[in-house]
């Protein structure tokens, strides 16, 4: 086995760094920032539960892909993508590319971490596509639980939220017709419930 205790320590350090990265979304109290690890665990619970009820999906693989889906943010932080401009989206993509290159150097191209992250980013496996689709539903859960506190904190209106949901849903249905046919109703319903919580 090539895996060493030094590797264990570096993965532990990465996990702690990841846990210190906060997102724009907030906890139920409307004040406490959600961390990247909060988000990842929430997505894992939801995505594995959904996968376990669908034919042709492996919940174990979904769990692996969920675990790494945002790990590059340990290096580059989270980007607020609500109503994001094309320029900000391009800058996010470049930061995440740079973070990925650093991770490849730090953990090695052949490591489980990098190979799993590359599989997620390739979006070829149905499990990877399911994780990315459901990832977009997670902020809506927070919005529903805290009466849209993070959206209000950004100075956005309910109309802005509804418009952003409509745009995002249309984009996801176009990009993931296979997934949206199976679980699109879940995303639509959580969007509506978060809007109602305003």
N, C-alpha and C positions, 0 to 999 in steps of 0.2 A: 504494500500500500504506500502510495506517495504522499497521502494526506498526513500532515504533521500537527503537533500541538501549536506550532507557530501559525499554521493555517487556521486552526480553531480560534486563536486569539484575534487574528485579523478579521475573521468573520464576525466575532463578537464585537470588535471595534466598529465594524460596518453597521451592525444592527443598532448599536447605541447611537451612532451618528444619525442613522435613519430616523430613529425615534425622536431626535431633537429637531427634526424638520417639521415646521408647522405649515398647515394649509390655510386657505382663506376661510374655509368652512368652520363652523363652530359647533360645540357640544350643545346639548339640550338647554343649558343655562343661558345660551346666547352670548356668552362671554369667553369661555375657555376655548382656545384654538384646538382644532382637531389635528393630531399629528399624522405623519405619514404611516406610522404603525397602526394607529387607530383605523385609518382608512383601509389599510391592507387587510386587517383582521375582519373588518365589516364586510369587505368585498369577498374574502375567503368564505365566510359563513354563508353569504347569499349565493355566490357562484357555485359552490360545492352542493348546496341544497338544490339549486335549480338543475345542475348537471345530473344529479342522482335521479331526477324524474324524467330525463330526456333519453330517448334511445340514441345510441351511438356516441355518447359522451362519457368520459371517464373522470369521475370526481377527483381521483388522485392526481391526474395530470392537471386538472383545473387548479387544484391546490398548489401544485408546484409553480405553475405559471402566475398565479395570483401572488404568491410569495415574492416573486422577483419583478412584477410588472412595473413598479415605480422605483426600483432600487437605485437607479441612476440619480434620483433626487437626493440621495444621501450626499452626493457630491455637488449637485447644482441647485438644489432646492426646488420647491414647487412653484409653478407659474399659475397665476389666476387666469383661467381661460374663459371666464364669463364674458361674453361679448368681445372676444379677443380680436384685435386688428390683424390684418395680414402681416404687417411688419413685426408685431410682437410674436405672432405664431412662428415666423421664420427665425427670429432670435431664440425662441424657446427650442426649436428644432436644432439649431446650431449648438446651444449650450448642452443639450442632451447628447448630441453627437460627441462633443468634447468630453463630457463626463463618461460616456461609454468607452472612449479610447483610454481614458485613465483607468477605468475598471479592468479593461483587458490587460493593461500593463500590470496592475496591482494583483490580479487574481489568476491570470493566465488564460489563454485562449481555450485550453482544453478542460478547464474547470467546470464542474456541474453548474455553478452560478452563471458563468458566461454563456455556456451552451444553452441553458434554459432561457436566459434573457434573449439570446439571439433567436431562439424558436418563438418566443413571444412576439418579438419585433417583426419577424417574418410574416406573421398572421396567416400562415398556411394551415395550421392544425385547427380543426373545429373548436377545440378547447380554448385556443388562444383567441379566436374570434369571439367566443362567448364571453371570455373574461373582459376583453376590451369593450364589448357592447354593454355588459352589466356595470362596468366601471363608471359609465356615464350616469347610472342611476343612483350611485351612492351619495353624491351631494344633495340630491332631492330628499333622501331620507333625513339628512341633517336639517334641511330647510323645513321639512314638515315638523320635525321634533322641536325646532326652536323658533317657529313662526317667521321663518325667512330672515333671521337676524343678520346673517352675513350679507345677504343681498341688500337689505336696508342700510347696513353699515357702509356699503359701497356707494350709497346715494342713488341706488336704482329704484325703480318703481315696480309695482305689480305688473303693469303693462310691459315693462322691459323684460321681466321674468317670463311672462307668457310668450312674448315674441322670441326670446332666446330658446325657450323650450320647443316652439314650433320649428324654428330653424334647425336646431340640433336633432330633433326627431326625424325631420325630412332627410338630413344628411346621413343619419345612421341607417335609415331604411334603404337609402340608395346604396350605401357602402356595404351593408350587411343584410341583404334580402333574406338569406338563409336563416340567420339568427332572429331577425325581426319577425319573421313569420312564426317562429316558435315561442319567443318570449317578449315580443314587442309590446304586447298588452300590459305586461308588468311595468315596463318603462313608462308607457302612456299613463297608466293609473297612478304611479308614484309622482309623475309630473303634476297631474291634476290635484292630487292630495296636497302636494307642497304649495300649489297655487291657492288652494282653499284655506291653507293654514296662515296665509298672509294676514 
